[in-house]
Amino acid sequence: MGQSTHQIATDIARTREDLKSNIEELETRVKDATDWRGQFRRHPGAMMAIAAVGGALLSALIGKR
C-alpha cells in the first residue's frame, strides 16, 4: 500500500470538509433562487409580467366554466 493510515484519514477529513462547503454553497444558491421576494427585488418588471400572464391564464381557465 502506498499510503499510510494517517494519510488516508487526512484525505477523508479533507474530502468531508470540501463536501460540507459545497453543500452549504448549494443550499445558499437554492434559497436565493427560490426566494420570491429576492427575485422581485432583483427583477421587478419580469415578476410583474409573470404575475399578469399568470392571472390572465387563470382567469381564462376559470371563466370558461
LINPEKA-V811550 format. One record per residue. RES is the residue in one letter. NEAR is the number of other C-alpha atoms within 12 Angstrom. Layout:
BEGIN
RES;NEAR
RES;NEAR
END
This chain:
BEGIN
M;6
G;7
Q;10
S;10
T;11
H;11
Q;13
I;14
A;13
T;14
D;15
I;14
A;14
R;14
T;14
R;14
E;14
D;14
L;14
K;14
S;14
N;14
I;14
E;14
E;14
L;14
E;14
T;14
R;13
V;13
K;15
D;17
A;15
T;13
D;14
W;19
R;14
G;14
Q;18
F;19
R;14
R;15
H;14
P;15
G;13
A;15
M;18
M;17
A;14
I;17
A;17
A;14
V;14
G;14
G;15
A;14
L;14
L;14
S;14
A;12
L;11
I;10
G;10
K;8
R;7
END
